[in-house]
Amino acid sequence: MQDQRWPTYAPRNIVLEGAADDHPRGSLRVRAEDGRVFLDAIGGIGCCPIGHAHPAWRDAITQQLGAIAAVANTFWTRPQQQLARRLSELFGIANGQAFLCNSGTEATEAAIKLVVRATGRDTIVAFQRAFHGRTLGAIALTAKPEYRTPYVGTPEDSGDEPRFSQSRVRRLPFNDIEALREVFADEGERIAAVFLEPIQGEGGIFPATKSFLLEARELCSRHGALLGLDEIQSGSGRTGRWTAWQSIVGDDAAPDVIWLAKALGGGFPIGACLARPDLAQHMRPGTHGSTFGGNPLACAAALATLRIIEEEGLLDAAAAQWPTLQRLAAERPIAGVTELRGCGAMLGIQIGPPEEQRAKAVGAALSDAGVLTTVCGGHTLRLLFPYRAGAEELSTVWEAIRGALAS
Ligand SMILES: Cc1ncc(COP(=O)(O)O)c(C=O)c1O
């Protein structure tokens, strides 16, 4: 098939057409047009927590489709209000208020506007290896110069302090408490927020340490800055709690703003930015908006996804994946796998050396062997399985990696 899309993705030449089976809890496998079946270890890059074509999720969307699919956001719909309430109940920001949108990068943009408005300050602290999206505000926060250039800053100045709009980014090493203390000591009064992924995804699956997160919380509170968490990849139950923050830190401290996408809709596009109510009040009518954001179809999909995750005990299932992978690796080590990193169902398998070419080659060989994954952070295979995947699926991937490295 000729690729008529922009060449923005390196294609694998596999035309996927559907779930491979009609499992009552969602399929873990997908079928290609040519009849091949693949174990989907990347789950739409984290969008499929309940597998593919889950019957209850499908029913919820179909029912909403028969009722109403879109309204002007000046009017309310039940699914929208219910979803906003569920997010504030589950995601660890008491009485949080949600802005609903269609994708991850839009959720990041909403978070940027909110923290700038709420604090009146101009600086956001972000981190090396960070990925927050590809729209022009979000790429300023994203670490990779290849993603930013030539839109935000120039190749020469885009290194550590890209500017966007009236704001600027201060980029620091991740998990470096001293660097964080220093930046607050030097320019604490300018800092609107610290933005971080509690587990860096695109950067290579690097979890934040609990002490780093707590220090960020403390410094933000002391200096009147906000703590914002990009939980687009790590949230919505993937780590065994609704947010990775809850998995790493617990419930004694909370961020001020959290944003989500990917798994939230179970495969249906939706994003959300949840904020403390006093902060949300800064977003007066006209300060932000989205025509499709929070449409009842997407909200019905997200509500069904959250309900299925709860009803099927998928938080516990997700939490079990990381210890299962560690056990597999201890029992059946593979030469060429240099490190495992992860939390719950967010797993990184680092390949090396030589890192980059080898990881890419392994990723391609895995799809030939019937397993779909992608590479992140240059040399790490990323597994973002649906949450109910367990020892059998992880073992299949593990042995496929052994085979790919051997060849
Ligand atoms: C942590 C994080 N932030 C933001 C984004 C951007 O999300 P989207 O591709 O839906 O715009 C991603 C996507 O991979 C992500 O992992």
The ligand as an SDF file (V2000), in Angstrom:
LIG
                    3D

 16 16  0  0  0  0  0  0  0  0999 V2000
    3.8580   12.4930   28.7750 C   0  0  0  0  0  0  0  0  0  0  0  0
    3.2270   12.9150   27.4810 C   0  0  0  0  0  0  0  0  0  0  0  0
    2.8070   14.1670   27.3310 N   0  0  0  0  0  0  0  0  0  0  0  0
    2.2100   14.5800   26.2040 C   0  0  0  0  0  0  0  0  0  0  0  0
    2.0270   13.7360   25.1380 C   0  0  0  0  0  0  0  0  0  0  0  0
    1.3440   14.2070   23.8910 C   0  0  0  0  0  0  0  0  0  0  0  0
    0.1130   13.5870   23.7570 O   0  0  0  0  0  0  0  0  0  0  0  0
   -0.6550   13.5970   22.3370 P   0  0  0  0  0  0  0  0  0  0  0  0
    0.1960   12.7980   21.3970 O   0  0  0  0  0  0  0  0  0  0  0  0
   -1.9890   12.9680   22.6190 O   0  0  0  0  0  0  0  0  0  0  0  0
   -0.7700   15.0090   21.9120 O   0  0  0  0  0  0  0  0  0  0  0  0
    2.4740   12.4160   25.2350 C   0  0  0  0  0  0  0  0  0  0  0  0
    2.3430   11.5020   24.1000 C   0  0  0  0  0  0  0  0  0  0  0  0
    3.0800   10.5560   23.9480 O   0  0  0  0  0  0  0  0  0  0  0  0
    3.0840   11.9980   26.4440 C   0  0  0  0  0  0  0  0  0  0  0  0
    3.5280   10.7470   26.5980 O   0  0  0  0  0  0  0  0  0  0  0  0
  1  2  1  0
  2  3  1  0
  2 15  2  0
  3  4  2  0
  4  5  1  0
  5  6  1  0
  5 12  2  0
  6  7  1  0
  7  8  1  0
  8  9  2  0
  8 10  1  0
  8 11  1  0
 12 13  1  0
 12 15  1  0
 13 14  2  0
 15 16  1  0
M  END
$$$$
